[in-house]
Amino acid sequence: MSPLPKWFFLVDTFAPLILALTPLAPIASAVAKGIQEAEALIGATSEQKLAHAVNIARAGIEALNAQLGRVVVDPAIGTSLVSKCISVIVTVTNLVHQATAPSTP
């Protein structure tokens, strides 16, 4: 069985917790979706995966602001911050995933 379902679960868990401390909290689900989609890109480099996740998060920022008719998340700040937050979320997810992986004899 692939470890990705557990990894995806961890991303869904940690993204809202980490983003709650930032102006990106309203787009936590878009960030989590972007990370998960990026991780599923077979053969993509880390940089390509990050760019893919950032693009999805940026679309989430644009959609949120358009839906509410006002700037909730500043796109200029959001795009810069989202890249850093994605890196933190992936790092935390990887640490927990590795720490809870079954040990092999």
C-alpha positions in Angstrom: 0.0 0.0 0.0 1.3 3.4 -0.9 2.2 5.7 2.0 0.6 8.7 0.1 -3.0 8.3 1.6 -1.5 8.7 5.1 0.8 11.6 3.9 -2.3 13.3 2.4 -4.2 12.9 5.6 -1.3 14.5 7.5 -1.2 17.4 5.0 -5.0 17.9 5.6 -4.3 17.9 9.3 -1.3 20.2 9.4 -2.2 22.8 6.7 -5.0 24.4 8.6 -3.1 24.3 11.9 0.0 26.0 10.5 -1.9 28.4 8.2 -4.2 29.5 11.1 -1.2 31.5 12.4 -0.9 33.4 9.1 -3.0 35.6 6.8 -3.5 32.5 4.6 -5.9 30.8 7.0 -8.9 31.3 4.8 -7.3 29.4 1.9 -6.0 26.4 3.9 -8.0 23.9 1.9 -6.6 25.3 -1.4 -3.1 25.1 0.0 -3.6 21.5 1.1 -5.1 20.6 -2.3 -2.2 22.2 -4.1 0.3 20.3 -2.0 -1.5 17.0 -2.6 -1.8 17.5 -6.3 1.9 18.5 -6.5 3.0 15.5 -4.6 1.1 13.2 -7.1 3.1 14.7 -10.0 5.2 11.7 -11.0 8.8 12.7 -12.0 8.4 16.4 -11.1 11.2 18.1 -9.2 10.7 19.7 -5.8 10.8 23.1 -7.5 8.1 22.0 -10.0 5.9 20.6 -7.3 6.3 23.8 -5.2 5.4 26.0 -8.3 2.3 23.8 -8.9 1.1 24.1 -5.3 1.8 27.8 -5.2 -0.3 28.3 -8.4 -3.2 26.4 -6.9 -3.0 28.5 -3.7 -2.8 31.7 -5.7 -6.0 30.7 -7.5 -7.5 30.1 -4.0 -6.5 33.6 -3.0 -8.0 35.1 -6.2 -11.3 33.1 -5.8 -11.6 34.0 -2.1 -11.2 37.7 -2.8 -13.5 37.6 -5.8 -16.2 35.7 -3.9 -16.2 38.2 -1.0 -15.8 41.2 -3.3 -12.9 42.6 -1.2 -9.3 41.8 -0.5 -9.2 39.2 2.3 -5.8 38.0 1.4 -3.4 40.4 -0.3 -2.2 38.6 -3.4 1.3 40.1 -3.2 1.8 39.0 0.4 -0.1 35.8 -0.2 2.1 34.6 -3.0 5.3 35.2 -1.2 4.0 33.8 2.1 2.3 30.7 0.6 5.6 29.4 -0.8 7.2 29.6 2.7 4.1 28.0 4.4 4.0 25.2 1.9 7.6 24.4 2.7 6.9 24.4 6.4 3.8 22.2 5.9 5.7 19.7 3.8 8.6 19.6 6.3 6.3 19.0 9.3 4.3 16.4 7.4 7.4 14.5 6.3 8.8 14.6 9.9 5.6 13.2 11.4 5.2 10.7 8.5 8.7 9.4 9.0 8.3 9.3 12.8 5.1 7.3 12.6 6.1 4.9 9.8 6.2 1.3 10.8 9.8 0.2 11.3 11.2 -2.5 9.0 13.3 -5.3 10.5 
